[in-house]
Amino acid sequence: MENLIAGLEMLARWDVMLALLIGSIGGVIIGAIPGVGPAVAIAILLPATFSLDPIVGLTMLLGIYGSSMYGGAIPAVLINTPGTAVNALTSYDGYPMTERGEAHRAVSLAYSASFWGGIFGILCLILLSPVLALIAPMFGSREIFLAALLGIILVILAHRGQIMAAGLLAMFGIILQTVGLDAVTYTQRYTFGYSFLSSGVDLIVVVLGLFALSQALFLLTAPDSSPDAKPITGRMGAGIKELLGHKRVATVASGFGVILGMIPGTGEFTAQFMSYTYAQKTSKEPERFGKGSPEGLIASEAANNAVPGAAMIPLLALGIPGEALTAMMLSVFYVHNVIPGPQLFQNNIDLVYGLYFALIALNIIVMVFLLFSTNLLTKIIRVPTRFLGVMILLLSFVGVYSLRNSLTDCMIAAGFGVLGLILKRLNLPIVPIILGMVLGGIMEVKLRSALPRLNTPFDMIDRPIAAILFGLILLVLVLHLRTLIKEWRSYQPEEDHELHDSQTR
Amino acid sequence: MSRVKTLKSLFKRYRRPGDIVFAWIALLISIFLLSQLMDQTAWRNGGKLFAQPRFWPAVSLVGMVAFAAFHLLGSALSERILGRWQEVWLWISSLEYAGWFIAYAFLVPYVGYLPSTIIFAVALALRAGYRKASMLGIAVLSAVTIVLLFKTILKVNLPSGLIYESLPDGLRQIMLTYF
């Protein structure tokens, strides 16, 4: 209980509240503009938050992370263009509702479902935290190594239809993090004699190149367009009432969000997809899905908003990020010398609670903001895309250059910007590179520190958690093989290609 | 015949034009990096295999080569999509904007953050095809806002321009500190 109060006290500071306000409202706006997205915003702001207190910087980034999906629903519903990749399924039912003249109903329902998902997710986690605090200390080096390995495998396998490319990019991430002077043996690795490579390739430079600069290049090389959303009229509160008629769908979808949010590598898109399928299968009117079904809209929005809170679990408890945004947040922790992992859950549980309360507060701030300002946002999203590209390019400079005032960093970031553009144009995933870098580093360090206590390879899995994790790795691989064999034997009907175009948004 | 078909469907992906070019480049780079393994990493005598500095580069590069090979196989087995070289040309033309970015980064320590941001905002807006005075005005305004937000308010670590040194005393101090 005293931890809960200490967590609340952390938030009761003017700078934290201001950061939360800026982060959550900024996040909604960023999410609402198609072509920016939370990853771009977080990548740019990351170095700027290094000079702030950890709790201030983290709440601001958390605000952007947790609120962008609320904003992303607006263009998804109104102009059939998801603001963020994870709002893809929202447009499936949201836009047909707009075409029927029910834009107001769809938007307010999307907000309410997002709020339900967000709050449900955080409540689950607050209840779960004491259990996690008990389990986290059981994670030693070998368990964290195995969890990171599981994360890498899941990241690769989660990119169905692009597994080879995802594997290639994840391995590229792992080799990238090995470049430079090896910290233990002091030997050079893949520096090719260049001194600037001795200190390694900085994760933030890569992140800024792959997410921010690439988006600028993407927008600048594509034809100019200006999304045109019509203003909507009506009371925004009406959606809450309608949502209460679909409590089951909203709760199960949020549950999917929580579970998949905790598993590294799976994230919002899978959660949204699974809960949408569940809602359709159990609906009384499955034929209306894709044609403007409120249940479909609720399922996708509740699921994706339950993820941010849950994604903090592996990050805080084990120091293992599940996707790109939490990987970026991990670097904020490191800069402030707060090392996420079992010790954090044992010794700094107040910080964990503080972050959860921040998540609750941001959901409330965003909901109130949206009830009054949706029409303002429909005007903001009309920014022409090439102009947006110019702005992202200028802002990326702040992020890269402020790290250590290095022109070389800018050149490396520009190189990764071009790589990111190519990947986006090819609809190939960027996330595996980032997770490869972060998880690869974790795997190397943890395997090394586990070695002195291992006499035979079987010692690696002789503890209960390690054995469970190893079992999970085997299970995931076997299940994947089973699906492959099934696909081999059966004819695959054509799927909707648009659904998989998740990298271009 | 049917076996080829299923193999095809197994590796089928939702591709875009230019995929096979990327696949070839990825494979060639992976093979080149793997060929440098002995030169670019060291082996410590007496150390355990898993603790060797060569271990993780070897694992990741072998993985990269294998995945790149399968990616290429998948690409080669899928139907050709027209517009491959147009797409590759777009990748190459994106280098122009990467060049703009590097030029901007190069200029800031000399011209100063505020002037160079304004110059580049306007120049890039013109390059992107905007000609209206209102749009260029918005570009200047956005540039000033960016500088005020990051340099003046958040005091982000950015260099002051050499050009500021030639300003009169009072103004120089203000420009060096805030812009």
Interface residues (C-beta under 8 A of the other chain):
Chain A: P47 A48 S51 G161 Q162 M164 A165 G167 L168 A170 M171 F172 I174 I175 T178 D182 V184 T185 T187 Q188 R189 Y190 T191 F192 L213 A216 L217 L220 T221 D224 P384 R386 F387 G389 V390 M391 L393 L394 L395 S396 F397 V398 V400 Y401 S402 N405 L407 C410 M411 A413 A414 G415 G417 V418 L421 I422 R425 L426 N427 L428 G436 G440 M443 E444 L447 R448 L451 L484 E487 W488 R489 Y491 Q492 H497 H500 D501
Chain B: T6 S9 L10 F11 K12 R13 Y14 R15 R16 G18 D19 F22 A26 S30 L33 Q36 Q40 T41 A42 R44 G47 K48 F50 A51 P53 W56 P57 V59 S60 L61 G63 M64 A66 F67 A68 F70 H71 G74 E87 L90 W91 S93 S94 L95 Y97 A98 G99 W100 F101 I102 Y104 A105 F106 V108 P109 T117 F120 A121 L124 A125 A128 G129 Y130 M135 I138 A139 S142 A143 I146 F150 L154 K155 V156 N157 L158 P159
